[in-house]
Amino acid sequence: MNKFNRILLASGLAATASLVANSPAFAGTTATVNLSGTVSSNLTITVTPNPSAASLVLSPGSYSNVKVGTITGASTNSANGLKVVLSSSWALTSGANSIAITNIGDAPSTTATSVTGNQPFPVGNYTVMSTNTASSGSASDSSIFIAYTVPNGQAAGTYTGSITFTASDK
């Protein structure tokens, strides 16, 4: 190979390298990979009606600390804890007749016999104090109590009502 061919070859290689370096294929580029995942809520609760809930005494008189149910096994993996909220119409009804629930409350333990925290004359929702937590893990077991008064002359009938327990992460 003579000197002229070598110069021509070197010039061609330099021109090719210059074209390749300025080509979009060699321009600086970036790419993004988005990451995502979900930690499912691990929220548990067991509500057990007390036998007295299905056969309330409805003779005339005032009744307090009537245990209607227990909460066990309430737990969450939420770092902010959990709460259990009770909702109801807060009355026992038979047709157009009713007996108001005059107090709703709770106490720690399934063996409690009287209320320690309560809401007299409930309206709206009641947050169960015993199971209201501020961190993940298990909440205390608790008992739920109501109070009511059956007046003299209450209309005959089968009176029914319900309380809805809703557990949620905070």
PyMOL CGO cylinders between C-alpha atoms (Angstrom):
from pymol import cmd
from pymol.cgo import CYLINDER

trace = [
    CYLINDER, 0.00, 0.00, 0.00, 1.48, 3.31, -1.01, 0.3, 1, 1, 1, 1, 1, 1,
    CYLINDER, 1.48, 3.31, -1.01, 1.55, 6.52, 0.91, 0.3, 1, 1, 1, 1, 1, 1,
    CYLINDER, 1.55, 6.52, 0.91, -1.36, 8.03, -1.05, 0.3, 1, 1, 1, 1, 1, 1,
    CYLINDER, -1.36, 8.03, -1.05, -3.60, 5.03, -0.37, 0.3, 1, 1, 1, 1, 1, 1,
    CYLINDER, -3.60, 5.03, -0.37, -2.74, 5.15, 3.31, 0.3, 1, 1, 1, 1, 1, 1,
    CYLINDER, -2.74, 5.15, 3.31, -3.65, 8.85, 3.53, 0.3, 1, 1, 1, 1, 1, 1,
    CYLINDER, -3.65, 8.85, 3.53, -6.87, 8.18, 1.64, 0.3, 1, 1, 1, 1, 1, 1,
    CYLINDER, -6.87, 8.18, 1.64, -7.72, 5.25, 3.95, 0.3, 1, 1, 1, 1, 1, 1,
    CYLINDER, -7.72, 5.25, 3.95, -6.93, 7.28, 7.10, 0.3, 1, 1, 1, 1, 1, 1,
    CYLINDER, -6.93, 7.28, 7.10, -9.06, 10.19, 5.84, 0.3, 1, 1, 1, 1, 1, 1,
    CYLINDER, -9.06, 10.19, 5.84, -11.94, 7.86, 5.09, 0.3, 1, 1, 1, 1, 1, 1,
    CYLINDER, -11.94, 7.86, 5.09, -11.76, 6.29, 8.55, 0.3, 1, 1, 1, 1, 1, 1,
    CYLINDER, -11.76, 6.29, 8.55, -11.70, 9.72, 10.20, 0.3, 1, 1, 1, 1, 1, 1,
    CYLINDER, -11.70, 9.72, 10.20, -14.71, 10.87, 8.18, 0.3, 1, 1, 1, 1, 1, 1,
    CYLINDER, -14.71, 10.87, 8.18, -16.61, 7.69, 9.01, 0.3, 1, 1, 1, 1, 1, 1,
    CYLINDER, -16.61, 7.69, 9.01, -15.82, 8.06, 12.72, 0.3, 1, 1, 1, 1, 1, 1,
    CYLINDER, -15.82, 8.06, 12.72, -16.97, 11.67, 12.59, 0.3, 1, 1, 1, 1, 1, 1,
    CYLINDER, -16.97, 11.67, 12.59, -20.27, 10.66, 10.98, 0.3, 1, 1, 1, 1, 1, 1,
    CYLINDER, -20.27, 10.66, 10.98, -20.83, 7.85, 13.44, 0.3, 1, 1, 1, 1, 1, 1,
    CYLINDER, -20.83, 7.85, 13.44, -20.05, 10.06, 16.46, 0.3, 1, 1, 1, 1, 1, 1,
    CYLINDER, -20.05, 10.06, 16.46, -22.54, 12.69, 15.27, 0.3, 1, 1, 1, 1, 1, 1,
    CYLINDER, -22.54, 12.69, 15.27, -25.22, 10.12, 14.51, 0.3, 1, 1, 1, 1, 1, 1,
    CYLINDER, -25.22, 10.12, 14.51, -28.39, 10.09, 16.73, 0.3, 1, 1, 1, 1, 1, 1,
    CYLINDER, -28.39, 10.09, 16.73, -27.64, 6.48, 17.64, 0.3, 1, 1, 1, 1, 1, 1,
    CYLINDER, -27.64, 6.48, 17.64, -24.67, 7.71, 19.65, 0.3, 1, 1, 1, 1, 1, 1,
    CYLINDER, -24.67, 7.71, 19.65, -26.40, 10.72, 21.23, 0.3, 1, 1, 1, 1, 1, 1,
    CYLINDER, -26.40, 10.72, 21.23, -26.88, 10.73, 25.03, 0.3, 1, 1, 1, 1, 1, 1,
    CYLINDER, -26.88, 10.73, 25.03, -30.20, 9.13, 26.00, 0.3, 1, 1, 1, 1, 1, 1,
    CYLINDER, -30.20, 9.13, 26.00, -32.00, 8.34, 29.24, 0.3, 1, 1, 1, 1, 1, 1,
    CYLINDER, -32.00, 8.34, 29.24, -34.71, 5.88, 30.12, 0.3, 1, 1, 1, 1, 1, 1,
    CYLINDER, -34.71, 5.88, 30.12, -36.92, 5.48, 33.16, 0.3, 1, 1, 1, 1, 1, 1,
    CYLINDER, -36.92, 5.48, 33.16, -38.28, 2.33, 34.73, 0.3, 1, 1, 1, 1, 1, 1,
    CYLINDER, -38.28, 2.33, 34.73, -41.26, 3.08, 36.98, 0.3, 1, 1, 1, 1, 1, 1,
    CYLINDER, -41.26, 3.08, 36.98, -41.61, 0.85, 40.03, 0.3, 1, 1, 1, 1, 1, 1,
    CYLINDER, -41.61, 0.85, 40.03, -44.81, 0.12, 41.87, 0.3, 1, 1, 1, 1, 1, 1,
    CYLINDER, -44.81, 0.12, 41.87, -46.23, -2.38, 44.32, 0.3, 1, 1, 1, 1, 1, 1,
    CYLINDER, -46.23, -2.38, 44.32, -49.03, -2.76, 46.85, 0.3, 1, 1, 1, 1, 1, 1,
    CYLINDER, -49.03, -2.76, 46.85, -48.95, -3.97, 50.42, 0.3, 1, 1, 1, 1, 1, 1,
    CYLINDER, -48.95, -3.97, 50.42, -52.40, -5.36, 51.08, 0.3, 1, 1, 1, 1, 1, 1,
    CYLINDER, -52.40, -5.36, 51.08, -54.20, -4.43, 54.24, 0.3, 1, 1, 1, 1, 1, 1,
    CYLINDER, -54.20, -4.43, 54.24, -54.14, -7.22, 56.77, 0.3, 1, 1, 1, 1, 1, 1,
    CYLINDER, -54.14, -7.22, 56.77, -57.12, -6.21, 58.88, 0.3, 1, 1, 1, 1, 1, 1,
    CYLINDER, -57.12, -6.21, 58.88, -58.96, -8.77, 61.01, 0.3, 1, 1, 1, 1, 1, 1,
    CYLINDER, -58.96, -8.77, 61.01, -61.77, -8.65, 63.52, 0.3, 1, 1, 1, 1, 1, 1,
    CYLINDER, -61.77, -8.65, 63.52, -64.19, -11.15, 65.04, 0.3, 1, 1, 1, 1, 1, 1,
    CYLINDER, -64.19, -11.15, 65.04, -67.49, -9.96, 66.50, 0.3, 1, 1, 1, 1, 1, 1,
    CYLINDER, -67.49, -9.96, 66.50, -69.46, -12.43, 68.60, 0.3, 1, 1, 1, 1, 1, 1,
    CYLINDER, -69.46, -12.43, 68.60, -73.01, -11.64, 69.73, 0.3, 1, 1, 1, 1, 1, 1,
    CYLINDER, -73.01, -11.64, 69.73, -73.69, -12.19, 73.41, 0.3, 1, 1, 1, 1, 1, 1,
    CYLINDER, -73.69, -12.19, 73.41, -76.62, -14.61, 73.97, 0.3, 1, 1, 1, 1, 1, 1,
    CYLINDER, -76.62, -14.61, 73.97, -78.55, -11.79, 75.69, 0.3, 1, 1, 1, 1, 1, 1,
    CYLINDER, -78.55, -11.79, 75.69, -78.56, -9.79, 72.43, 0.3, 1, 1, 1, 1, 1, 1,
    CYLINDER, -78.56, -9.79, 72.43, -81.11, -12.14, 70.87, 0.3, 1, 1, 1, 1, 1, 1,
    CYLINDER, -81.11, -12.14, 70.87, -83.38, -12.20, 73.92, 0.3, 1, 1, 1, 1, 1, 1,
    CYLINDER, -83.38, -12.20, 73.92, -83.36, -8.74, 75.49, 0.3, 1, 1, 1, 1, 1, 1,
    CYLINDER, -83.36, -8.74, 75.49, -85.56, -8.26, 78.52, 0.3, 1, 1, 1, 1, 1, 1,
    CYLINDER, -85.56, -8.26, 78.52, -88.33, -5.88, 77.42, 0.3, 1, 1, 1, 1, 1, 1,
    CYLINDER, -88.33, -5.88, 77.42, -90.45, -5.69, 80.58, 0.3, 1, 1, 1, 1, 1, 1,
    CYLINDER, -90.45, -5.69, 80.58, -91.04, -2.11, 81.81, 0.3, 1, 1, 1, 1, 1, 1,
    CYLINDER, -91.04, -2.11, 81.81, -87.93, -0.76, 83.51, 0.3, 1, 1, 1, 1, 1, 1,
    CYLINDER, -87.93, -0.76, 83.51, -84.44, 0.59, 82.92, 0.3, 1, 1, 1, 1, 1, 1,
    CYLINDER, -84.44, 0.59, 82.92, -81.65, -1.70, 81.80, 0.3, 1, 1, 1, 1, 1, 1,
    CYLINDER, -81.65, -1.70, 81.80, -77.96, -0.79, 81.79, 0.3, 1, 1, 1, 1, 1, 1,
    CYLINDER, -77.96, -0.79, 81.79, -74.73, -2.64, 81.17, 0.3, 1, 1, 1, 1, 1, 1,
    CYLINDER, -74.73, -2.64, 81.17, -76.49, -5.12, 78.88, 0.3, 1, 1, 1, 1, 1, 1,
    CYLINDER, -76.49, -5.12, 78.88, -73.64, -6.91, 77.13, 0.3, 1, 1, 1, 1, 1, 1,
    CYLINDER, -73.64, -6.91, 77.13, -74.58, -7.40, 73.49, 0.3, 1, 1, 1, 1, 1, 1,
    CYLINDER, -74.58, -7.40, 73.49, -71.30, -8.60, 72.00, 0.3, 1, 1, 1, 1, 1, 1,
    CYLINDER, -71.30, -8.60, 72.00, -67.55, -8.99, 72.13, 0.3, 1, 1, 1, 1, 1, 1,
    CYLINDER, -67.55, -8.99, 72.13, -64.73, -8.06, 69.79, 0.3, 1, 1, 1, 1, 1, 1,
    CYLINDER, -64.73, -8.06, 69.79, -61.71, -10.35, 69.52, 0.3, 1, 1, 1, 1, 1, 1,
    CYLINDER, -61.71, -10.35, 69.52, -58.81, -10.73, 67.15, 0.3, 1, 1, 1, 1, 1, 1,
    CYLINDER, -58.81, -10.73, 67.15, -58.78, -7.12, 65.95, 0.3, 1, 1, 1, 1, 1, 1,
    CYLINDER, -58.78, -7.12, 65.95, -55.42, -6.48, 64.31, 0.3, 1, 1, 1, 1, 1, 1,
    CYLINDER, -55.42, -6.48, 64.31, -53.85, -4.57, 61.45, 0.3, 1, 1, 1, 1, 1, 1,
    CYLINDER, -53.85, -4.57, 61.45, -50.59, -4.13, 59.60, 0.3, 1, 1, 1, 1, 1, 1,
    CYLINDER, -50.59, -4.13, 59.60, -51.25, -0.39, 59.25, 0.3, 1, 1, 1, 1, 1, 1,
    CYLINDER, -51.25, -0.39, 59.25, -48.51, 1.63, 60.96, 0.3, 1, 1, 1, 1, 1, 1,
    CYLINDER, -48.51, 1.63, 60.96, -51.21, 4.07, 62.10, 0.3, 1, 1, 1, 1, 1, 1,
    CYLINDER, -51.21, 4.07, 62.10, -53.33, 1.42, 63.83, 0.3, 1, 1, 1, 1, 1, 1,
    CYLINDER, -53.33, 1.42, 63.83, -57.01, 0.61, 63.53, 0.3, 1, 1, 1, 1, 1, 1,
    CYLINDER, -57.01, 0.61, 63.53, -60.36, 1.64, 64.87, 0.3, 1, 1, 1, 1, 1, 1,
    CYLINDER, -60.36, 1.64, 64.87, -63.72, -0.06, 65.20, 0.3, 1, 1, 1, 1, 1, 1,
    CYLINDER, -63.72, -0.06, 65.20, -66.77, 2.10, 64.67, 0.3, 1, 1, 1, 1, 1, 1,
    CYLINDER, -66.77, 2.10, 64.67, -70.31, 1.09, 65.64, 0.3, 1, 1, 1, 1, 1, 1,
    CYLINDER, -70.31, 1.09, 65.64, -73.30, 2.41, 63.74, 0.3, 1, 1, 1, 1, 1, 1,
    CYLINDER, -73.30, 2.41, 63.74, -77.00, 1.87, 64.30, 0.3, 1, 1, 1, 1, 1, 1,
    CYLINDER, -77.00, 1.87, 64.30, -80.36, 3.56, 64.29, 0.3, 1, 1, 1, 1, 1, 1,
    CYLINDER, -80.36, 3.56, 64.29, -79.93, 3.27, 68.10, 0.3, 1, 1, 1, 1, 1, 1,
    CYLINDER, -79.93, 3.27, 68.10, -83.43, 1.94, 68.60, 0.3, 1, 1, 1, 1, 1, 1,
    CYLINDER, -83.43, 1.94, 68.60, -85.32, -1.32, 68.82, 0.3, 1, 1, 1, 1, 1, 1,
    CYLINDER, -85.32, -1.32, 68.82, -88.39, -1.13, 66.60, 0.3, 1, 1, 1, 1, 1, 1,
    CYLINDER, -88.39, -1.13, 66.60, -91.63, -2.99, 66.08, 0.3, 1, 1, 1, 1, 1, 1,
    CYLINDER, -91.63, -2.99, 66.08, -93.56, -1.42, 63.23, 0.3, 1, 1, 1, 1, 1, 1,
    CYLINDER, -93.56, -1.42, 63.23, -94.03, 2.25, 64.11, 0.3, 1, 1, 1, 1, 1, 1,
    CYLINDER, -94.03, 2.25, 64.11, -93.12, 1.68, 67.78, 0.3, 1, 1, 1, 1, 1, 1,
    CYLINDER, -93.12, 1.68, 67.78, -89.62, 1.97, 69.18, 0.3, 1, 1, 1, 1, 1, 1,
    CYLINDER, -89.62, 1.97, 69.18, -87.50, 1.68, 72.30, 0.3, 1, 1, 1, 1, 1, 1,
    CYLINDER, -87.50, 1.68, 72.30, -84.46, 3.98, 72.23, 0.3, 1, 1, 1, 1, 1, 1,
    CYLINDER, -84.46, 3.98, 72.23, -81.00, 2.70, 73.05, 0.3, 1, 1, 1, 1, 1, 1,
    CYLINDER, -81.00, 2.70, 73.05, -79.98, 5.34, 75.57, 0.3, 1, 1, 1, 1, 1, 1,
    CYLINDER, -79.98, 5.34, 75.57, -76.33, 4.44, 75.99, 0.3, 1, 1, 1, 1, 1, 1,
    CYLINDER, -76.33, 4.44, 75.99, -73.65, 2.56, 74.01, 0.3, 1, 1, 1, 1, 1, 1,
    CYLINDER, -73.65, 2.56, 74.01, -70.27, 1.75, 75.49, 0.3, 1, 1, 1, 1, 1, 1,
    CYLINDER, -70.27, 1.75, 75.49, -67.39, -0.64, 75.71, 0.3, 1, 1, 1, 1, 1, 1,
    CYLINDER, -67.39, -0.64, 75.71, -64.91, -2.09, 78.15, 0.3, 1, 1, 1, 1, 1, 1,
    CYLINDER, -64.91, -2.09, 78.15, -61.60, -3.90, 77.66, 0.3, 1, 1, 1, 1, 1, 1,
    CYLINDER, -61.60, -3.90, 77.66, -61.77, -7.71, 77.87, 0.3, 1, 1, 1, 1, 1, 1,
    CYLINDER, -61.77, -7.71, 77.87, -64.40, -10.18, 76.78, 0.3, 1, 1, 1, 1, 1, 1,
    CYLINDER, -64.40, -10.18, 76.78, -65.20, -10.91, 80.43, 0.3, 1, 1, 1, 1, 1, 1,
    CYLINDER, -65.20, -10.91, 80.43, -66.06, -7.32, 81.39, 0.3, 1, 1, 1, 1, 1, 1,
    CYLINDER, -66.06, -7.32, 81.39, -69.37, -6.91, 83.18, 0.3, 1, 1, 1, 1, 1, 1,
    CYLINDER, -69.37, -6.91, 83.18, -69.85, -3.15, 82.86, 0.3, 1, 1, 1, 1, 1, 1,
    CYLINDER, -69.85, -3.15, 82.86, -69.01, -0.31, 80.55, 0.3, 1, 1, 1, 1, 1, 1,
    CYLINDER, -69.01, -0.31, 80.55, -65.90, 1.85, 81.08, 0.3, 1, 1, 1, 1, 1, 1,
    CYLINDER, -65.90, 1.85, 81.08, -66.24, 4.23, 78.12, 0.3, 1, 1, 1, 1, 1, 1,
    CYLINDER, -66.24, 4.23, 78.12, -69.59, 5.30, 76.78, 0.3, 1, 1, 1, 1, 1, 1,
    CYLINDER, -69.59, 5.30, 76.78, -71.68, 7.65, 74.70, 0.3, 1, 1, 1, 1, 1, 1,
    CYLINDER, -71.68, 7.65, 74.70, -74.92, 8.60, 76.41, 0.3, 1, 1, 1, 1, 1, 1,
    CYLINDER, -74.92, 8.60, 76.41, -77.86, 9.10, 74.08, 0.3, 1, 1, 1, 1, 1, 1,
    CYLINDER, -77.86, 9.10, 74.08, -75.99, 7.87, 71.02, 0.3, 1, 1, 1, 1, 1, 1,
    CYLINDER, -75.99, 7.87, 71.02, -76.41, 9.64, 67.74, 0.3, 1, 1, 1, 1, 1, 1,
    CYLINDER, -76.41, 9.64, 67.74, -74.25, 8.91, 64.76, 0.3, 1, 1, 1, 1, 1, 1,
    CYLINDER, -74.25, 8.91, 64.76, -71.33, 6.54, 65.14, 0.3, 1, 1, 1, 1, 1, 1,
    CYLINDER, -71.33, 6.54, 65.14, -69.50, 5.33, 68.23, 0.3, 1, 1, 1, 1, 1, 1,
    CYLINDER, -69.50, 5.33, 68.23, -65.75, 4.57, 68.12, 0.3, 1, 1, 1, 1, 1, 1,
    CYLINDER, -65.75, 4.57, 68.12, -64.89, 1.63, 70.36, 0.3, 1, 1, 1, 1, 1, 1,
    CYLINDER, -64.89, 1.63, 70.36, -62.25, 2.95, 72.74, 0.3, 1, 1, 1, 1, 1, 1,
    CYLINDER, -62.25, 2.95, 72.74, -60.76, -0.44, 73.64, 0.3, 1, 1, 1, 1, 1, 1,
    CYLINDER, -60.76, -0.44, 73.64, -59.84, -1.32, 70.05, 0.3, 1, 1, 1, 1, 1, 1,
    CYLINDER, -59.84, -1.32, 70.05, -58.73, 2.17, 68.98, 0.3, 1, 1, 1, 1, 1, 1,
    CYLINDER, -58.73, 2.17, 68.98, -54.97, 1.76, 68.35, 0.3, 1, 1, 1, 1, 1, 1,
    CYLINDER, -54.97, 1.76, 68.35, -52.18, 4.00, 67.10, 0.3, 1, 1, 1, 1, 1, 1,
    CYLINDER, -52.18, 4.00, 67.10, -49.79, 1.40, 65.67, 0.3, 1, 1, 1, 1, 1, 1,
    CYLINDER, -49.79, 1.40, 65.67, -49.79, -1.91, 63.84, 0.3, 1, 1, 1, 1, 1, 1,
    CYLINDER, -49.79, -1.91, 63.84, -50.49, -5.13, 65.69, 0.3, 1, 1, 1, 1, 1, 1,
    CYLINDER, -50.49, -5.13, 65.69, -53.32, -6.43, 67.80, 0.3, 1, 1, 1, 1, 1, 1,
    CYLINDER, -53.32, -6.43, 67.80, -55.93, -4.39, 69.62, 0.3, 1, 1, 1, 1, 1, 1,
    CYLINDER, -55.93, -4.39, 69.62, -57.39, -5.24, 73.00, 0.3, 1, 1, 1, 1, 1, 1,
    CYLINDER, -57.39, -5.24, 73.00, -60.38, -7.55, 73.09, 0.3, 1, 1, 1, 1, 1, 1,
    CYLINDER, -60.38, -7.55, 73.09, -63.48, -5.74, 74.26, 0.3, 1, 1, 1, 1, 1, 1,
    CYLINDER, -63.48, -5.74, 74.26, -67.10, -6.05, 75.29, 0.3, 1, 1, 1, 1, 1, 1,
    CYLINDER, -67.10, -6.05, 75.29, -69.94, -3.90, 73.97, 0.3, 1, 1, 1, 1, 1, 1,
    CYLINDER, -69.94, -3.90, 73.97, -72.79, -2.75, 76.22, 0.3, 1, 1, 1, 1, 1, 1,
    CYLINDER, -72.79, -2.75, 76.22, -76.08, -0.93, 75.70, 0.3, 1, 1, 1, 1, 1, 1,
    CYLINDER, -76.08, -0.93, 75.70, -78.65, 0.65, 77.97, 0.3, 1, 1, 1, 1, 1, 1,
    CYLINDER, -78.65, 0.65, 77.97, -82.35, 1.22, 77.31, 0.3, 1, 1, 1, 1, 1, 1,
    CYLINDER, -82.35, 1.22, 77.31, -85.59, 1.96, 79.11, 0.3, 1, 1, 1, 1, 1, 1,
    CYLINDER, -85.59, 1.96, 79.11, -88.91, 0.24, 78.44, 0.3, 1, 1, 1, 1, 1, 1,
    CYLINDER, -88.91, 0.24, 78.44, -91.72, 2.54, 79.58, 0.3, 1, 1, 1, 1, 1, 1,
    CYLINDER, -91.72, 2.54, 79.58, -94.95, 1.33, 81.16, 0.3, 1, 1, 1, 1, 1, 1,
    CYLINDER, -94.95, 1.33, 81.16, -97.53, 0.84, 78.43, 0.3, 1, 1, 1, 1, 1, 1,
    CYLINDER, -97.53, 0.84, 78.43, -94.99, 0.08, 75.67, 0.3, 1, 1, 1, 1, 1, 1,
    CYLINDER, -94.99, 0.08, 75.67, -96.90, -1.30, 72.67, 0.3, 1, 1, 1, 1, 1, 1,
    CYLINDER, -96.90, -1.30, 72.67, -96.77, -5.08, 72.31, 0.3, 1, 1, 1, 1, 1, 1,
    CYLINDER, -96.77, -5.08, 72.31, -94.62, -6.47, 69.53, 0.3, 1, 1, 1, 1, 1, 1,
    CYLINDER, -94.62, -6.47, 69.53, -91.34, -8.11, 68.61, 0.3, 1, 1, 1, 1, 1, 1,
    CYLINDER, -91.34, -8.11, 68.61, -88.71, -5.39, 68.76, 0.3, 1, 1, 1, 1, 1, 1,
    CYLINDER, -88.71, -5.39, 68.76, -85.55, -5.69, 66.71, 0.3, 1, 1, 1, 1, 1, 1,
    CYLINDER, -85.55, -5.69, 66.71, -82.50, -3.63, 65.94, 0.3, 1, 1, 1, 1, 1, 1,
    CYLINDER, -82.50, -3.63, 65.94, -78.88, -4.07, 64.95, 0.3, 1, 1, 1, 1, 1, 1,
    CYLINDER, -78.88, -4.07, 64.95, -75.44, -2.62, 65.44, 0.3, 1, 1, 1, 1, 1, 1,
    CYLINDER, -75.44, -2.62, 65.44, -72.95, -2.66, 62.59, 0.3, 1, 1, 1, 1, 1, 1,
    CYLINDER, -72.95, -2.66, 62.59, -69.25, -3.07, 63.48, 0.3, 1, 1, 1, 1, 1, 1,
    CYLINDER, -69.25, -3.07, 63.48, -66.82, -1.58, 60.96, 0.3, 1, 1, 1, 1, 1, 1,
    CYLINDER, -66.82, -1.58, 60.96, -63.09, -2.08, 61.40, 0.3, 1, 1, 1, 1, 1, 1,
    CYLINDER, -63.09, -2.08, 61.40, -60.76, 0.12, 59.39, 0.3, 1, 1, 1, 1, 1, 1,
    CYLINDER, -60.76, 0.12, 59.39, -57.12, 1.07, 59.18, 0.3, 1, 1, 1, 1, 1, 1,
    CYLINDER, -57.12, 1.07, 59.18, -56.30, 4.58, 60.35, 0.3, 1, 1, 1, 1, 1, 1,
]
cmd.load_cgo(trace, "trace")
